[in-house]
C-alpha cells in the first residue's frame, strides 16, 4: 500500500467498541504481540471514560480505515495531575508520514485544554527514530531510566533484550517545548541542547535493529544496551538530563546530555 497524501489523514477521538477493537488489531499488526501482552478493548474503554485519552489516525482515502492510535491514562504524582501516554502505534506502511507526531500533538492540545501541564511516557532508548521524534521534534527531556520496565516481551522487535525504557517528560506549555515545536515547523527540526553545549553524548549505532533481529548479533545488542544504560544512569545521578538528540550523517542516534532546563510555562 502506498501512503496517501497528508490531506487524507485525520486524527479524531475514539469512543466506540468497534474503534477500540481496531486498537487491539493494530497492536498485533505493529508489534506481533502474543495475547498476554495485548491491551484489551476494555482498557481503551476505561481510559476514555476516566479522563484518559484515546485518539485514532484515519486514512479517508482508504475508506476511512484506522491506521494508528494513541492511548493515555490519567496519573497523579507529587501533588500534580498528568497524562501517562502509554501506547502509540502506526501501521508500518504509514510510518515516516508524520502520523506519530500528529497523534502526540492531538494529545497535547487536549491536555492543555484541560489544564494539564505534563505528559509522560516511556520509550526504548535503542529505537533511533522514536527517540528523535520524542526529543528533537517534540521537546521532551529524559532524566529517569527504568531497567526491564515491562519484563519479557513477546514482540520479536524487542530481540529478546530486557525492556529498558527512558521516561519522556513533555512539559506541554514550557518555553522549551513551544520553541522546538515552532522551530520544527520553520526549519525542520531542533537537535541541540538548550545552551548549545553538550556535557556528554551516548551513541546508538544505526545497525542496532539488525543486531536485535540477528541471533548471532544479539550479544552485541545486549552489550550496547548495558553500556548505554550505565552511561545514562550515571549522567542522571550527576544531575544531567537528556535534552537533545542528533542523527549523524551515518544514521547513528546520539543522546545529548546537559543541565536540566527551565520547564516553567513560556
Backbone bond lengths (Angstrom), bond angles and torsions (degrees), N, CA, C in turn:
res aa  C-N    CA-C-N  psi(-1)  N-CA   C-N-CA  omega(-1)  CA-C   N-CA-C  phi
1 X - - - 1.464 - - 1.516 109.21 -
2 X 1.295 117.79 133.32 1.458 121.29 175.43 1.516 109.24 -87.39
3 X 1.333 115.53 145.77 1.460 120.31 -179.69 1.516 109.67 -72.14
4 X 1.314 116.34 133.29 1.460 121.36 -178.57 1.521 110.92 -76.75
5 X 1.302 115.34 169.76 1.454 121.88 176.37 1.523 109.76 -61.74
6 X 1.351 118.15 145.13 1.473 120.11 177.22 1.520 113.27 -54.20
7 X 1.334 117.36 -26.71 1.464 120.06 -179.27 1.527 112.17 -65.65
8 X 1.329 117.94 -21.41 1.468 120.46 180.00 1.520 112.38 -91.30
9 X 1.329 117.53 -5.17 1.457 121.83 -176.45 1.522 109.61 -101.40
10 X 1.327 117.17 129.75 1.461 120.55 -177.72 1.522 110.12 -134.12
11 X 1.325 114.98 155.85 1.459 123.08 177.72 1.519 108.20 -113.27
12 X 1.336 117.35 136.01 1.467 121.08 -178.92 1.525 109.60 -151.33
13 X 1.351 117.65 150.77 1.472 120.03 174.76 1.528 110.55 -63.42
14 X 1.321 115.97 147.93 1.459 121.94 176.01 1.523 109.14 -104.49
15 X 1.340 116.07 136.32 1.463 120.00 -175.00 1.525 113.79 -137.48
16 X 1.330 119.43 -13.35 1.464 120.76 -171.82 1.523 111.15 -106.69
17 X 1.322 115.47 157.88 1.459 120.43 178.66 1.529 111.35 -62.61
18 X 1.313 117.13 -36.59 1.466 120.00 178.50 1.526 110.51 -63.03
19 X 1.322 117.16 -39.31 1.456 120.29 178.02 1.529 111.04 -67.31
20 X 1.326 116.81 -38.41 1.456 119.90 178.71 1.534 110.59 -68.10
21 X 1.329 117.07 -34.73 1.465 119.88 172.62 1.526 110.48 -60.40
22 X 1.332 116.48 -37.06 1.454 120.36 177.35 1.514 112.21 -62.59
23 X 1.333 117.20 -33.90 1.464 120.98 177.15 1.529 110.67 -65.92
24 X 1.322 117.09 -37.74 1.467 120.33 176.51 1.526 110.04 -64.49
25 X 1.317 117.14 -44.31 1.472 120.78 179.34 1.527 111.19 -61.74
26 X 1.329 116.13 -38.42 1.460 119.55 -179.54 1.523 111.43 -66.57
27 X 1.326 118.27 -35.52 1.463 120.10 176.67 1.525 111.39 -59.22
28 X 1.318 116.15 -41.28 1.462 120.57 179.85 1.521 110.25 -67.55
29 X 1.332 116.81 -42.97 1.457 120.98 -178.52 1.521 112.38 -65.77
30 X 1.339 116.80 -36.43 1.460 120.72 -174.66 1.523 111.99 -84.85
31 X 1.346 117.28 -47.42 1.462 120.41 -173.30 1.530 114.41 -109.01
32 X 1.333 117.73 -9.46 1.463 121.50 -178.75 1.536 111.27 58.49
33 X 1.335 115.00 38.60 1.455 120.14 -178.94 1.522 111.54 -66.51
34 X 1.331 115.26 150.06 1.451 121.56 165.62 1.527 108.59 -82.37
35 X 1.328 115.96 168.42 1.469 120.64 -171.65 1.527 112.67 -57.22
36 X 1.326 118.11 -36.92 1.461 121.08 -175.16 1.528 112.65 -64.56
37 X 1.327 117.91 -24.38 1.458 121.21 -177.93 1.522 113.83 -97.28
38 X 1.315 117.95 -4.77 1.460 120.71 -177.52 1.526 111.63 -77.71
39 X 1.328 116.83 138.81 1.459 121.36 168.19 1.523 106.85 -80.07
40 X 1.331 118.78 121.95 1.470 120.46 -174.88 1.525 112.36 -78.38
41 X 1.321 114.53 167.31 1.462 121.80 -179.32 1.520 111.97 -54.30
42 X 1.317 117.80 -41.93 1.459 120.29 -174.77 1.534 111.78 -65.49
43 X 1.344 117.83 -25.70 1.459 119.25 178.28 1.527 111.09 -71.20
44 X 1.317 116.80 -36.63 1.467 119.84 175.12 1.532 110.32 -65.48
45 X 1.325 115.24 -41.00 1.467 119.78 176.90 1.522 110.67 -60.39
46 X 1.330 116.04 -44.99 1.456 120.54 -179.45 1.530 111.23 -62.19
47 X 1.344 116.26 -44.99 1.466 119.62 179.71 1.525 110.82 -58.08
48 X 1.311 116.09 -41.82 1.466 120.53 -178.55 1.520 111.72 -68.15
49 X 1.330 117.08 -28.99 1.469 120.87 -175.16 1.530 113.45 -87.46
50 X 1.340 118.63 -23.87 1.467 119.66 -170.46 1.527 112.78 -109.17
51 X 1.318 117.71 18.57 1.457 119.49 176.59 1.501 114.90 98.81
52 X 1.334 117.09 11.97 1.454 120.66 173.60 1.511 110.77 -87.81
53 X 1.306 116.30 -157.92 1.462 121.81 -178.12 1.528 109.31 -138.36
54 X 1.315 116.55 137.92 1.464 121.76 168.36 1.520 107.08 -138.54
55 X 1.328 115.83 110.66 1.454 122.32 178.72 1.529 109.36 -116.55
56 X 1.332 115.17 144.49 1.450 120.46 175.77 1.516 111.37 -118.21
57 X 1.331 115.35 153.96 1.464 122.24 172.81 1.516 107.74 -110.70
58 X 1.332 116.72 133.00 1.461 122.07 -174.21 1.528 110.15 -126.75
59 X 1.333 115.14 148.20 1.461 120.87 174.10 1.526 107.97 -110.53
60 X 1.331 115.65 104.81 1.463 119.98 -177.59 1.522 112.08 -70.98
61 X 1.330 117.61 -15.63 1.463 120.05 176.26 1.524 111.99 -84.17
62 X 1.327 116.59 -5.15 1.465 121.68 177.98 1.529 108.80 -122.41
63 X 1.333 114.78 50.46 1.464 122.20 178.83 1.527 112.79 59.52
64 X 1.328 116.21 30.51 1.455 119.85 176.92 1.512 114.30 68.41
65 X 1.337 117.80 23.57 1.459 120.22 -177.56 1.522 111.10 -67.13
66 X 1.349 116.13 145.95 1.454 120.95 178.90 1.519 108.58 -81.30
67 X 1.327 115.92 127.11 1.458 120.65 -175.02 1.528 111.70 -119.55
68 X 1.335 117.62 2.42 1.453 120.88 177.38 1.521 110.66 -173.66
69 X 1.327 116.39 165.87 1.461 120.43 176.04 1.524 109.34 -156.85
70 X 1.319 115.26 161.73 1.460 122.94 171.00 1.514 108.21 -136.41
71 X 1.327 116.10 136.11 1.459 120.74 -179.20 1.530 109.63 -129.57
72 X 1.343 116.34 130.27 1.459 121.49 178.16 1.513 111.08 -128.97
73 X 1.320 115.51 152.56 1.462 122.50 -179.76 1.527 109.82 -118.13
74 X 1.327 117.92 148.00 1.459 119.65 176.31 1.526 110.57 -71.47
75 X 1.331 115.61 140.81 1.456 120.78 178.22 1.518 110.73 -133.22
76 X 1.333 115.15 165.69 1.464 120.63 179.20 1.524 108.16 -150.16
77 X 1.341 116.06 122.78 1.448 120.67 -179.53 1.525 109.64 -153.21
78 X 1.329 116.05 141.31 1.467 121.78 178.52 1.526 111.91 52.75
79 X 1.343 115.66 40.47 1.456 120.42 176.82 1.507 115.04 74.42
80 X 1.333 117.78 16.22 1.463 120.62 -173.62 1.525 110.59 -133.52
81 X 1.325 116.06 131.36 1.462 120.89 173.43 1.525 109.70 -80.74
82 X 1.335 116.49 142.24 1.458 121.21 178.01 1.525 108.84 -150.86
83 X 1.319 116.34 173.96 1.463 122.17 174.83 1.524 108.47 -109.92
84 X 1.325 116.09 129.00 1.466 120.37 170.47 1.529 107.38 -97.72
85 X 1.326 116.54 109.10 1.466 121.74 -179.87 1.522 107.99 -81.36
86 X 1.317 115.31 96.44 1.461 120.24 -167.11 1.527 113.80 -76.98
87 X 1.319 118.78 -36.43 1.457 119.34 -173.29 1.519 111.07 -150.28
88 X 1.324 116.09 138.86 1.456 123.17 173.16 1.517 108.13 -137.84
89 X 1.307 116.83 129.72 1.463 121.65 -178.08 1.523 109.85 -135.29
90 X 1.327 115.89 140.65 1.461 122.80 174.58 1.522 107.81 -136.70
91 X 1.318 117.21 133.33 1.461 120.53 179.35 1.531 110.58 -55.48
92 X 1.337 117.06 141.76 1.471 120.05 -176.66 1.519 114.10 -52.81
93 X 1.329 117.94 -38.35 1.465 120.11 -176.41 1.526 112.65 -72.93
94 X 1.324 117.52 -9.34 1.465 120.95 179.01 1.530 112.61 -108.97
95 X 1.319 117.55 5.88 1.454 119.61 178.43 1.523 110.27 -70.88
96 X 1.312 114.81 157.76 1.477 122.67 -177.33 1.524 112.26 68.67
97 X 1.337 116.39 17.30 1.470 120.43 176.15 1.521 111.86 -108.98
98 X 1.335 117.55 9.91 1.452 121.53 177.94 1.512 115.08 80.22
99 X 1.337 118.23 11.53 1.468 120.69 -176.40 1.527 111.01 -68.10
100 X 1.330 117.35 -43.43 1.452 119.59 -179.62 1.511 112.02 -59.43
101 X 1.322 116.57 -43.43 1.464 120.14 179.46 1.525 110.81 -65.02
102 X 1.329 118.12 -40.64 1.456 120.66 179.87 1.524 111.45 -65.34
103 X 1.330 117.16 -37.09 1.460 119.84 176.36 1.529 110.67 -64.31
104 X 1.321 116.90 -42.79 1.457 119.99 178.43 1.529 111.46 -64.07
105 X 1.323 117.22 -40.43 1.462 119.58 179.59 1.531 111.29 -66.89
106 X 1.336 117.29 -33.31 1.466 119.90 174.95 1.526 110.27 -64.81
107 X 1.327 116.30 -40.92 1.463 119.58 176.24 1.531 110.74 -62.45
108 X 1.333 116.44 -42.19 1.464 119.98 179.85 1.533 111.00 -61.31
109 X 1.337 116.66 -47.30 1.467 119.94 -179.28 1.522 110.90 -58.53
110 X 1.319 116.26 -43.77 1.465 120.60 -179.22 1.523 110.81 -65.32
111 X 1.328 117.52 -43.17 1.457 121.06 -179.11 1.525 111.19 -64.44
112 X 1.331 117.21 -44.84 1.469 120.40 179.86 1.522 110.64 -62.09
113 X 1.338 116.67 -39.51 1.463 120.37 179.30 1.522 111.41 -61.84
114 X 1.322 117.25 -24.20 1.464 121.72 179.61 1.525 112.42 -98.53
115 X 1.316 117.07 6.70 1.457 120.59 177.02 1.513 114.60 80.90
116 X 1.331 117.66 18.28 1.461 122.00 -179.86 1.526 109.30 -91.48
117 X 1.331 116.69 131.54 1.462 121.59 -175.13 1.525 113.33 -96.82
118 X 1.343 117.56 -22.65 1.465 120.69 -170.72 1.519 111.16 -129.92
119 X 1.332 114.95 135.91 1.449 122.30 168.49 1.520 107.74 -124.84
120 X 1.314 116.41 137.28 1.461 121.30 178.03 1.516 110.44 -125.92
121 X 1.312 115.63 157.51 1.457 122.17 168.62 1.511 108.01 -159.84
122 X 1.318 116.90 172.57 1.460 120.86 174.95 1.516 108.68 -115.56
123 X 1.341 115.43 152.06 1.461 119.59 177.30 1.522 109.69 -148.19
124 X 1.315 115.09 157.00 1.463 122.65 -178.87 1.523 109.02 -75.32
125 X 1.330 119.44 117.59 1.461 120.13 -178.45 1.523 114.24 -67.54
126 X 1.321 118.03 -7.89 1.464 120.77 177.26 1.528 112.40 -89.98
127 X 1.331 117.99 -6.25 1.462 121.56 179.83 1.525 109.31 -91.51
128 X 1.323 116.81 103.07 1.458 121.61 -169.86 1.531 112.15 -66.28
129 X 1.318 117.85 -48.20 1.462 120.07 -177.43 1.520 111.64 -62.14
130 X 1.321 116.24 -40.25 1.453 120.34 -178.79 1.529 110.60 -68.40
131 X 1.324 116.78 -42.00 1.458 119.93 178.10 1.524 110.77 -62.18
132 X 1.330 116.92 -40.93 1.460 120.61 179.53 1.534 110.92 -63.14
133 X 1.335 116.27 -44.40 1.467 119.97 177.24 1.528 110.45 -58.35
134 X 1.319 116.33 -50.38 1.458 120.37 -173.68 1.524 112.43 -63.77
135 X 1.321 116.60 -46.04 1.463 120.41 -170.61 1.520 111.80 -90.56
136 X 1.332 116.94 -51.90 1.463 120.56 -173.24 1.515 112.86 -79.51
137 X 1.333 118.26 -33.47 1.459 119.81 -173.19 1.521 113.43 -104.32
138 X 1.343 117.46 -20.70 1.464 119.98 177.28 1.522 112.37 -108.33
139 X 1.314 117.71 -27.83 1.453 120.30 175.92 1.513 115.69 93.86
140 X 1.349 118.26 21.13 1.455 118.93 177.19 1.526 109.89 -69.87
141 X 1.323 115.89 159.77 1.449 121.71 166.63 1.519 107.73 -117.41
142 X 1.338 116.53 161.35 1.461 122.13 178.41 1.520 108.88 -133.28
143 X 1.329 116.23 129.00 1.460 120.34 176.38 1.522 112.11 -143.91
144 X 1.336 115.90 16.32 1.463 121.99 174.49 1.525 109.50 -137.56
145 X 1.316 115.29 139.88 1.466 122.28 179.85 1.521 107.90 -125.33
146 X 1.330 116.74 132.91 1.464 122.02 179.43 1.523 109.36 -115.98
147 X 1.300 116.44 121.01 1.462 120.84 177.73 1.528 110.14 -79.32
148 X 1.321 116.19 132.16 1.469 123.18 175.13 1.530 110.90 44.68
149 X 1.331 116.19 53.89 1.458 123.87 -170.42 1.524 112.89 -55.07
150 X 1.331 117.31 -46.11 1.464 121.76 -175.91 1.522 113.55 -99.39
151 X 1.321 118.25 -3.85 1.448 119.79 -171.70 1.523 110.27 74.64
152 X 1.328 117.76 -167.29 1.469 120.61 -177.15 1.532 112.15 -57.61
153 X 1.335 115.60 139.19 1.467 121.75 179.95 1.523 109.76 -113.27
154 X 1.335 115.03 142.32 1.467 119.91 177.05 1.516 112.42 -84.77
155 X 1.328 117.86 -5.83 1.461 120.17 -179.24 1.528 110.73 -75.25
156 X 1.332 118.08 127.26 1.470 119.34 176.37 1.517 112.71 -63.76
157 X 1.335 117.76 -19.00 1.460 120.33 179.62 1.527 111.70 -66.71
158 X 1.346 117.38 -21.99 1.455 120.35 178.79 1.517 111.74 -75.51
159 X 1.335 116.97 -19.29 1.455 120.79 177.24 1.515 114.16 65.71
160 X 1.338 117.82 21.22 1.453 120.86 179.96 1.513 114.14 76.23
161 X 1.338 118.60 2.96 1.463 121.49 179.42 1.519 110.78 -77.98
162 X 1.336 117.57 157.37 1.465 119.27 171.23 1.525 110.78 -55.77
163 X 1.315 116.63 146.56 1.466 121.02 -177.86 1.535 110.06 -85.22
164 X 1.333 115.67 61.63 1.458 120.64 175.99 1.525 109.38 -64.89
165 X 1.335 116.05 143.61 1.453 120.60 -178.96 1.530 110.95 -141.18
166 X 1.327 115.01 145.20 1.454 122.43 166.66 1.521 108.64 -94.88
167 X 1.331 116.69 142.94 1.455 120.78 171.62 1.526 108.92 -85.40
168 X 1.322 115.67 126.02 1.460 121.59 172.91 1.520 108.45 -93.82
169 X 1.329 117.47 126.66 1.465 122.68 173.31 1.529 107.40 -108.65
170 X 1.313 116.08 118.13 1.471 121.74 -179.44 1.519 107.59 -113.42
171 X 1.337 115.53 98.38 1.459 121.47 179.25 1.524 107.68 -83.49
172 X 1.315 115.15 99.67 1.455 123.07 -157.00 1.522 114.65 -63.59
173 X 1.331 117.64 -34.39 1.468 119.89 -177.29 1.525 112.23 -110.03
174 X 1.326 117.69 12.33 1.455 120.16 -179.30 1.529 110.62 -67.12
175 X 1.330 115.14 152.90 1.457 119.21 176.06 1.512 111.98 -58.66
176 X 1.323 116.93 -36.04 1.460 120.99 178.88 1.531 111.41 -59.40
177 X 1.339 116.05 -49.91 1.465 119.53 -178.31 1.525 111.05 -65.69
178 X 1.307 117.01 -43.41 1.470 119.81 178.55 1.528 110.37 -58.90
179 X 1.327 116.40 -43.15 1.460 120.57 -178.44 1.530 111.27 -64.16
180 X 1.331 116.61 -43.96 1.462 119.89 -178.35 1.524 111.19 -68.93
181 X 1.329 117.89 -40.83 1.464 119.43 178.09 1.522 110.83 -63.54
182 X 1.299 117.95 -41.47 1.460 120.70 177.92 1.525 111.87 -67.29
183 X 1.330 116.24 -41.07 1.463 119.71 179.07 1.511 110.93 -64.91
184 X 1.341 116.78 -35.27 1.458 119.63 -179.33 1.521 110.79 -63.84
185 X 1.329 116.79 -37.86 1.462 120.19 178.44 1.527 110.73 -67.29
186 X 1.332 115.27 -37.55 1.460 119.12 -171.95 1.523 113.61 -86.87
187 X 1.344 117.61 -40.25 1.460 118.70 -171.63 1.522 113.76 -126.76
188 X 1.332 116.57 6.15 1.451 118.70 170.86 1.510 116.24 86.50
189 X 1.330 119.28 15.39 1.451 118.94 172.85 1.507 113.29 138.33
190 X 1.323 116.44 141.28 1.458 122.23 175.97 1.516 108.01 -114.17
191 X 1.333 118.32 122.39 1.453 120.92 -173.95 1.516 113.45 -118.79
192 X 1.317 119.93 -10.50 1.461 121.56 -174.70 1.521 111.56 -93.96
193 X 1.350 115.72 155.11 1.454 119.96 173.57 1.518 109.12 -70.94
194 X 1.332 115.31 167.58 1.463 120.22 -166.81 1.521 113.89 -58.62
195 X 1.359 117.40 -43.38 1.456 117.99 -177.79 1.521 112.73 -96.20
196 X 1.351 116.46 5.34 1.455 120.62 174.94 1.514 115.34 79.15
197 X 1.347 118.21 3.30 1.463 121.10 -177.19 1.529 108.74 -123.37
198 X 1.312 117.68 107.56 1.453 121.36 179.81 1.524 110.28 -77.87
199 X 1.348 116.79 133.33 1.471 121.65 176.10 1.523 111.43 -89.35
200 X 1.314 116.53 -7.13 1.455 120.53 178.78 1.509 110.36 -176.23
201 X 1.329 116.07 158.73 1.457 122.62 178.72 1.517 109.36 -135.15
202 X 1.323 115.44 140.26 1.464 122.01 175.88 1.521 107.10 -126.58
203 X 1.328 116.40 121.99 1.466 121.84 -168.87 1.527 111.21 -103.60
204 X 1.337 115.43 138.56 1.461 123.10 173.02 1.534 107.25 -117.16
205 X 1.322 118.57 114.47 1.469 120.26 -177.89 1.524 112.06 -63.98
206 X 1.311 115.72 147.77 1.461 120.34 -177.67 1.521 112.39 -62.53
207 X 1.331 117.92 -23.24 1.466 121.63 -175.61 1.517 113.18 -88.86
208 X 1.323 118.65 8.58 1.453 120.35 -174.37 1.525 112.59 -59.87
209 X 1.326 118.40 -36.68 1.470 120.08 179.32 1.522 110.79 -64.39
210 X 1.333 116.62 -38.71 1.465 120.30 177.39 1.522 110.58 -66.28
211 X 1.321 117.55 -38.57 1.464 120.29 177.58 1.519 110.94 -61.42
212 X 1.331 116.99 -43.26 1.463 119.78 -179.26 1.519 111.70 -66.00
213 X 1.327 116.61 -31.50 1.466 120.64 -177.46 1.527 112.82 -81.76
214 X 1.323 117.94 -16.21 1.461 123.04 -175.39 1.528 109.23 -104.20
215 X 1.346 118.15 113.85 1.469 119.48 -179.18 1.524 113.39 -54.92
216 X 1.335 117.44 -27.80 1.456 120.16 -179.18 1.521 112.73 -79.81
217 X 1.326 117.95 -12.30 1.466 121.02 -179.61 1.526 112.86 -113.92
218 X 1.315 117.33 1.42 1.465 119.07 -176.69 1.519 112.75 -66.17
219 X 1.324 116.88 -29.06 1.462 118.83 175.38 1.529 110.46 -63.67
220 X 1.326 116.73 -36.43 1.468 120.21 176.59 1.527 110.40 -65.99
221 X 1.346 115.94 -40.59 1.460 119.87 178.94 1.527 110.68 -63.57
222 X 1.326 117.03 -42.03 1.457 120.64 179.20 1.527 111.20 -65.73
223 X 1.328 116.81 -39.88 1.463 120.23 178.16 1.530 110.78 -62.04
224 X 1.339 116.26 -42.97 1.463 119.58 178.30 1.523 110.73 -64.87
225 X 1.329 117.07 -45.15 1.459 120.22 179.41 1.523 110.81 -57.07
226 X 1.325 116.90 -43.57 1.456 121.50 -179.00 1.523 111.19 -65.55
227 X 1.332 116.59 -43.28 1.465 120.75 -179.84 1.529 111.38 -64.33
228 X 1.338 116.41 -44.40 1.460 119.50 179.81 1.525 111.77 -69.33
229 X 1.324 116.48 -36.63 1.471 120.40 176.29 1.526 110.25 -56.78
230 X 1.332 116.08 -48.75 1.467 120.18 -178.19 1.525 111.41 -64.82
231 X 1.334 116.61 -38.16 1.465 119.90 179.81 1.521 111.29 -66.11
232 X 1.323 117.53 -43.09 1.459 120.60 -179.33 1.524 111.50 -70.44
233 X 1.323 117.36 -42.68 1.465 119.78 178.97 1.531 110.95 -62.16
234 X 1.320 116.84 -39.62 1.467 120.29 178.49 1.526 110.73 -64.28
235 X 1.332 116.23 -43.96 1.468 120.06 179.56 1.521 110.94 -62.33
236 X 1.324 117.87 -42.96 1.457 120.72 179.99 1.531 110.99 -64.19
237 X 1.339 116.28 -39.79 1.459 119.84 179.06 1.522 111.60 -64.17
238 X 1.330 117.13 -24.81 1.466 122.08 179.36 1.530 112.14 -89.35
239 X 1.329 117.30 4.52 1.453 120.76 176.37 1.509 114.91 90.84
240 X 1.342 117.87 8.58 1.458 120.77 176.17 1.522 110.07 -89.63
241 X 1.318 115.80 166.29 1.462 122.42 177.72 1.522 108.76 -140.51
242 X 1.329 115.77 156.30 1.463 119.97 169.46 1.516 107.41 -78.92
243 X 1.325 116.39 115.75 1.463 120.36 -179.29 1.524 112.39 -127.04
244 X 1.318 117.42 5.58 1.455 120.79 177.58 1.512 110.41 -155.40
245 X 1.319 115.54 163.04 1.465 120.89 -179.47 1.520 108.70 -151.97
246 X 1.320 115.59 136.33 1.462 121.37 178.01 1.518 110.48 -123.99
247 X 1.321 115.44 152.31 1.462 121.92 167.72 1.521 106.78 -116.90
248 X 1.321 116.02 121.19 1.457 120.84 -175.74 1.519 110.92 -75.61
249 X 1.324 115.46 169.41 1.468 120.44 177.71 1.520 111.02 -61.77
250 X 1.327 117.32 -26.56 1.464 121.10 178.99 1.528 112.23 -83.14
251 X 1.345 117.96 -9.31 1.458 121.41 178.82 1.513 114.85 98.66
252 X 1.340 117.77 2.54 1.461 120.04 175.85 1.530 109.83 -71.80
253 X 1.328 115.76 155.36 1.451 121.39 172.62 1.512 109.96 -103.52
254 X 1.335 116.90 143.44 1.467 120.99 -176.64 1.530 109.55 -134.24
255 X 1.343 116.18 115.73 1.458 121.29 171.12 1.523 108.44 -76.32
256 X 1.337 116.63 132.09 1.456 122.75 178.02 1.516 108.78 -106.67
257 X 1.322 116.15 125.45 1.456 122.68 -176.59 1.517 110.86 -103.51
258 X 1.324 116.32 135.86 1.447 121.52 178.75 1.512 110.62 -154.03
259 X 1.321 117.60 -179.73 1.470 120.70 176.52 1.517 110.94 -61.91
260 X 1.314 116.01 153.17 1.461 119.56 176.64 1.519 109.15 -61.92
261 X 1.336 117.95 130.38 1.461 121.00 -175.22 1.523 113.06 -81.29
262 X 1.317 115.74 170.16 1.461 121.70 172.45 1.523 108.76 -73.09
263 X 1.337 116.11 125.15 1.462 120.25 -172.58 1.524 113.39 -115.60
264 X 1.308 118.00 7.71 1.462 119.91 179.07 1.522 109.78 -70.69
265 X 1.347 117.44 154.94 1.467 119.60 178.88 1.513 112.49 -55.53
266 X 1.343 115.24 137.32 1.465 119.82 -179.02 1.507 111.51 -97.34
